[in-house]
Amino acid sequence: MPMFTPTQKPEPTASTPPPASPSNGTASGRQAGGVLSAGVSIKGSVRFSTDLVIDGQVEGTIDSGGRLTVGKNAHITGEIRTGSVTVYGTVDGNVTAVERCELHSGCTLRGDIEAPRLVVDEEATFLGSAKIAMRPKQP
């Protein structure tokens, strides 16, 4: 009597499309929040609550407690204050992140960074200063 019996996995059906890969160069497949795609240009303040991917141009402040992804086609000119930020494109301005800041290969950030965690890939361009310190916990 065999100890293990072979089981067949159901084959994927043609009606189930594969998950779409992001067009902004991000490695993450999750797209729970909003997307400002390439070709979109905004002047003014941007606010969001959870996740936002920007692949266009923003001139102004970006303010959120959520996660911001700056796509490879993006150009942000202004201050960024978020929970966390991942940069693949270009940022001209200061970045303040409550959780972490990631600078990926090919990105350019000209400005100061303040975050408790900073990740900088090889081939990332960072012109500015970095303050890496844990923030005091709120009571």
C-alpha positions as CSV (number, residue, x, y, z in Angstrom):
1,M,0.0,0.0,0.0
2,P,1.6,3.3,-1.0
3,M,2.3,5.8,1.7
4,F,1.7,8.9,-0.4
5,T,-0.9,9.2,-3.1
6,P,-0.3,11.5,-6.0
7,T,-2.6,14.4,-6.2
8,Q,-3.2,16.6,-9.2
9,K,-3.3,20.3,-8.9
10,P,-6.1,22.0,-10.8
11,E,-4.9,23.6,-14.0
12,P,-5.5,27.4,-14.2
13,T,-8.4,28.3,-16.4
14,A,-8.3,30.8,-19.2
15,S,-10.9,33.0,-17.4
16,T,-8.6,33.8,-14.5
17,P,-6.1,36.5,-15.7
18,P,-2.6,36.6,-14.3
19,P,-2.0,39.4,-11.7
20,A,-0.9,42.6,-13.5
21,S,2.6,43.7,-12.9
22,P,3.1,47.3,-11.9
23,S,4.4,49.6,-14.7
24,N,6.4,51.8,-12.4
25,G,9.4,49.5,-11.8
26,T,8.3,48.4,-8.3
27,A,8.9,44.9,-7.2
28,S,5.7,44.8,-5.2
29,G,2.6,43.4,-6.7
30,R,0.2,45.0,-4.3
31,Q,-1.8,47.9,-5.5
32,A,-4.3,48.5,-2.7
33,G,-4.2,52.3,-2.9
34,G,-4.3,54.9,-5.6
35,V,-2.1,55.4,-8.7
36,L,-1.1,58.7,-10.4
37,S,0.3,57.3,-13.6
38,A,2.9,58.7,-16.0
39,G,1.7,61.7,-17.8
40,V,-0.2,63.1,-14.8
41,S,1.0,66.4,-13.5
42,I,-0.2,67.9,-10.2
43,K,0.7,71.3,-8.6
44,G,-0.4,71.6,-5.0
45,S,-0.8,69.4,-2.0
46,V,-1.4,65.7,-2.2
47,R,-2.9,63.8,0.7
48,F,-3.8,60.1,0.9
49,S,-4.6,57.6,3.6
50,T,-3.1,54.2,2.9
51,D,-1.0,53.6,-0.3
52,L,-0.2,55.7,-3.3
53,V,2.0,55.1,-6.3
54,I,3.1,58.2,-8.2
55,D,4.6,57.8,-11.6
56,G,3.9,61.3,-12.9
57,Q,4.9,64.8,-11.8
58,V,4.0,66.5,-8.5
59,E,5.0,70.0,-7.5
60,G,4.0,70.6,-3.9
61,T,3.8,68.8,-0.6
62,I,2.8,65.2,-0.1
63,D,1.4,64.4,3.3
64,S,0.2,61.0,4.7
65,G,0.6,58.4,7.3
66,G,0.6,55.7,4.6
67,R,3.0,54.3,2.1
68,L,4.2,56.3,-0.9
69,T,5.9,54.7,-3.9
70,V,7.7,57.1,-6.3
71,G,7.8,55.3,-9.6
72,K,10.7,55.3,-12.0
73,N,9.0,57.9,-14.3
74,A,8.0,60.2,-11.4
75,H,9.5,63.6,-10.6
76,I,8.5,65.0,-7.2
77,T,9.4,68.6,-6.4
78,G,8.5,69.5,-2.8
79,E,8.4,68.1,0.7
80,I,7.3,64.5,1.4
81,R,6.0,63.5,4.9
82,T,4.7,60.0,5.0
83,G,4.7,56.8,7.1
84,S,7.1,55.2,4.6
85,V,8.5,56.1,1.2
86,T,10.1,54.0,-1.6
87,V,11.8,55.9,-4.3
88,Y,12.5,54.6,-7.8
89,G,12.3,58.0,-9.6
90,T,13.4,61.5,-8.8
91,V,12.7,63.6,-5.7
92,D,13.8,67.2,-5.3
93,G,12.9,68.0,-1.7
94,N,13.1,66.8,1.9
95,V,11.7,63.5,3.0
96,T,10.4,62.7,6.4
97,A,9.2,59.1,7.0
98,V,7.8,57.8,10.3
99,E,8.8,54.2,9.5
100,R,11.4,53.9,6.7
101,C,12.8,55.4,3.5
102,E,14.1,53.2,0.6
103,L,16.2,54.5,-2.3
104,H,16.3,52.0,-5.1
105,S,18.9,51.7,-7.9
106,G,18.5,54.4,-10.5
107,C,16.6,56.8,-8.3
108,T,17.8,60.4,-7.5
109,L,17.0,62.2,-4.2
110,R,18.2,65.8,-3.7
111,G,17.2,66.8,-0.2
112,D,17.5,65.8,3.4
113,I,16.0,62.6,4.8
114,E,14.7,62.0,8.3
115,A,13.6,58.4,9.1
116,P,14.3,55.7,11.7
117,R,15.3,53.3,8.9
118,L,17.1,54.1,5.6
119,V,17.8,51.6,2.8
120,V,20.0,52.8,-0.1
121,D,20.7,50.5,-3.0
122,E,23.9,50.7,-5.1
123,E,23.4,53.0,-8.1
124,A,21.0,55.3,-6.1
125,T,21.9,59.0,-6.1
126,F,21.4,60.8,-2.8
127,L,22.5,64.4,-2.4
128,G,21.7,65.7,1.0
129,S,22.0,64.7,4.7
130,A,20.3,61.9,6.6
131,K,19.1,61.9,10.2
132,I,18.4,58.3,11.2
133,A,16.8,58.2,14.7
134,M,14.0,56.5,16.3
135,R,11.1,58.8,17.2
136,P,9.7,58.7,20.7
137,K,6.6,56.5,21.0
138,Q,3.4,58.3,21.5
139,P,1.6,57.7,24.9
